[in-house]
């Protein structure tokens, strides 16, 4: 459905996207993950036919974005990071406008269906300007889905809305899986982990890692991080922890320490230390950072 | 074509749906009404009614009015980010620009049509030269099309509406008064060329005095085509930037 091969996008001398390749299959939700300015939005803009490629080939729904731009645009639903709205239109007229521009069959019916799906039907006569941020986000999604495109591209759809609405949007995105290919960008790791089947991590315009969330998660598990809080003098305890052979790194964190080291031995070694030194353990828990860990490691 | 129509329909809805449209319409009728009434008073027993009165007045008013009507068209879409969505819709860039331009022209046409009421009054009390009147209306209609196309062009250049209006006003002033410089130079041939490049040079010397010339039609149509062509290129250039 989405096929990106050696995509390069330059703005003048600045290379925003540097030779990236990835694919997304039908029925798959792919997360595009990276810090701000990594090239996520640029990649999406190329995929939607908004910007031409500098070099490389990009195919969406079987059509090349350079040669068959109109065919691609017909088959893509796009929600930019800032939901573009016409404040003076009613909710219904706004969605109907986009439905018609994209030559939807039975536009009125399609609009009604999508407004119902996003629980906007009772607000259809309201002006767009009167909607709250969360409703605007839903309207942005409705606009992107009204022509029932096979490919949906969402640029940071959960930014700037409250936690309840974030959950709502995530549920909606997840529900799209069955009939669509979704490319979803975010810089929130846990979100991508929850929603996406596969993750493409990019930084400075390059792909630094790609794979299913499980595979990416496993990579960090060989190197476990534990939070331990032990009663007593901090410096003395830090010294003791550092002496454990299985521990590779000790960092002060909150009122205790984060220790890293070999997954299999770490916990035993800590318990042994406590028993031997007759220390009092107040808290010990694994720090499950998974993607975040890889992410920071890769991005640094 | 269909996309042009859809863009046009949305835009004309914006013009007619805002209270500002009716305020402008009222101001338009007030101004032209006072002018007509003055001419009527002066004319009683002295001279025939001036056939191109309203179109001649509008020729100078369009310098200010056209930028105000068009500044919103593309600048607002850029500011709100909706242009990005339009450019990713399966429609051509030209249908966006042309649809918007036509909506401004159509809105102006409605306002212009309202002033025909003065001609109805004129016909009912005197014997105006109808063909002269209609010729001047055709002239101002084309003239307005050219000024609105220039306004559309500058609306495409920036996301700042005020700046867009300002730039198109300056351009229209230069195009309107451009021949003033020809009055300073003593070269009459040059002066003639300059006059023929200005907006009013193709109105005051022909439509306003009851002459219909092909070159004037070509001049205004040419300005519309060139301005819209540049506007389309500017919109498309957002893809390369």
Interface residues (C-beta under 8 A of the other chain):
Chain A: X11 X45 X48 X49 X50 X51 X52 X70 X71 X73 X74 X76 X78 X80 X82 X83 X84 X85 X86 X87 X88 X89 X97 X98 X100 X101 X102 X103 X143
Chain B: X2 X3 X6 X10 X14 X17 X18 X80 X81 X82 X83 X84 X85 X86 X87 X88 X89 X90 X91 X92 X239 X240 X241
